Amino acid sequence: MNQKDYEEQLKMAGEFHGEICGGIAIGTKLAMYGLELMGMELNTRHKNLIVILEIDRCMADAVQAVTKCSMGKRSLKQAYYGKFAATFYNMDTGEALRIIDADANRKDKKKETRDEMIERFKTTPPEELFEVQKVKVELTEAQMPGKPHTTEICSVCGDKVTDGRHLIVDGKPVCRPCVEGAYYELIEE
């Protein structure tokens, strides 16, 4: 991974996110390292790549900007674990690598400014910043990219639910918000 490529990707990720912060700096490095380990080129959309993020913070924007994976294309998936990690999964080969920001897990962290941290991320080899784990990823057909695989209508609220995200209650399809409660509350006018 060369410095020029990193600077280019960092700039792109910063523009996507709106600023360059520590999460963008480390997320850029993580995404570039993941692509490198998977044998994939930068600045290319890889139709066989799925990335599963374990955090929904700044790092996630950098990974999206660098890998070109997106939620809308269903090639970027979110696992809400709150961990600074991402898994790179090659759909064609089944190879999957989970890359963990070992730096975030260090117990002996020293105080440094944001600029010092970003500079350290720029110059430190990825092998010193990340832990790599070979993992097995199993996705259902409904989780794969492409058009919706299934469609059901919720028997309670009438909303369309795609890709098996519904539950069956008393033999009828019901959306999760109707069963489990939603993050929103309808306001009657």
N, C-alpha and C positions, 0 to 999 in steps of 0.2 A: 504494500500500500504506500503510494508515494505522497509526499507533502502537497504537491500541486493538485492532485486529484482530491485530496482531503479539503484543501482550501476552496476548490470549486464546489464540492458537494456541500460544505458547510455554508457557503454563501447562499446556495440554492435552498437549503433547509431553513436558513435564517429568514429568507424572503418569504417562504411558505408560512412559517410560524409567526413572523412579525418582528423577530429580534433573534440575536444569537445569545443564548444563555447556556448555563452548564448542561442542562438537559438536551439542548440542541447539539452541543459540542460532543457529548458522549454518545447520543443517539445516532449522530452521523457516523461516528467511528464504528459503532456497533453494527449499523446497517451495511456499511462498506465491508466490514470484516465478514459478516454473514454471507454477503454476495460472493466475496472472494473464496470463502471456504466451500461454497456450493458450486464454484466454477462458473459463475455468472458475471457478465460484463456490467459495468456502470452505464447509466444513461440509456437503459434499454428496459422496455416492459417485457417481463418474462411470463408468458402465459401459463407456464408450468409451476410457478412459484406461488405459494401461500405463506404469508407471515402471520403468526399468531402473537399478538402483543399481550403482555401481562400487566401493563400499566396504561393509564389514560392521562399521562402528564406530557410535558414538553417533548420528552424522548420519543413519544409516539408520532409526533409530527415529523421529526427528523427521519424516522424509519419509513414513514409513508413517502416523504419527499425523495429519499434516496432510492428506495426499492421500486417506486412507481406502483406499489400495491395500493388498493383502495377498498373501502367498505362497499362502495357502489358496485365494484366489479366482483365483489365477494372473494377477493384475493388477500384482503386484510381482515383479520378476525380479532376480536377483543375477548380476552379472558380476564375478568376483573379480579386479579389477584393482588394488585398493589405492589408488584415486584418489578424491579428494573431488569426485565428479561424479555426476550423474544425468540420464538422458534421459527426457523426457516425450513419449509417443507417442499420438497420437489415432488409434485404429483406424478410425474412420469416414472421416477425411479423409486419412490417411497423413502428416499433418504431424508432424514430430519435432524437438524442440529438446534439445540437450545443454547442460546448465548446469554450469559448472565453478566451483568455489570458488577464484577467482583469489587471494583472500586467503591461502589455504593454500599457494599457489605463489609467493608473494612472497619475494624474496631479502633484502629490506631490513626484515625483521620486527624490531619493537622489543619490548623486554621489557614485558609488562603482566600484571597479575594476571588471574585468571579473571573476577572481577567487572568489571574494566575492559574485558576483551575482550567479555563479554556486553553491556555497555552500549554499546560501539562498534558491535556488530552490530545492536543495537536502533535506533540513530540514523543509521547510514550507509545511504544509498539503495542498493537492490540493484544498480543499474547500476555502482556503484563496488566492489562485493564479488564480482560474478560476471562470467564471460565466457559468452556465449551463442553456440552454433554450431547452424546448421541442419544436420540430418543425415538420412540415409535409413536407415530400420530395416526389415529384412526378417525377418519371423517366419514359421515354417512353420505349417501348420494345427495340428500337434501342440503348438505352443507357445502357442496362443491359449487364453483362458479358456474354461471350460465343462467338461463331462464328459470323461473320458479318450477320446482319439481312437483309440488302439490299445492293445491289451493282448497281451502275450506271456508265456509261462512260460519261465523260464531252464531250459535243458536240462541244466545242471550242478547248481544248488542247488534248483531248483523254485520259486523266488520269482517272484511276478507282477511284471512290469515294464511300466509304462505309457508312452504317448506317445513311442514310438520311441527310448527311452533304452537299448535293447538293441543288441547287435552281432550280426552273423551270423558264426558260426565253423563251418566245415565244413558249411554249409548249415543250421545250427540256431541258434535264438535263444539268446544267452548274455548275462547281465547284466554290466555293466561291472566290478563288484567281482570276479567270477569270472575276467574276462579281464585286468584291469589291476591287481588287488589292491584291497583295501578299506581304509578308515580304521580298521577294527576287526579283531580276530582272535578267532575262535571258541575258547572254552575248553571242552574236552571234560570232562564230569563222570563 
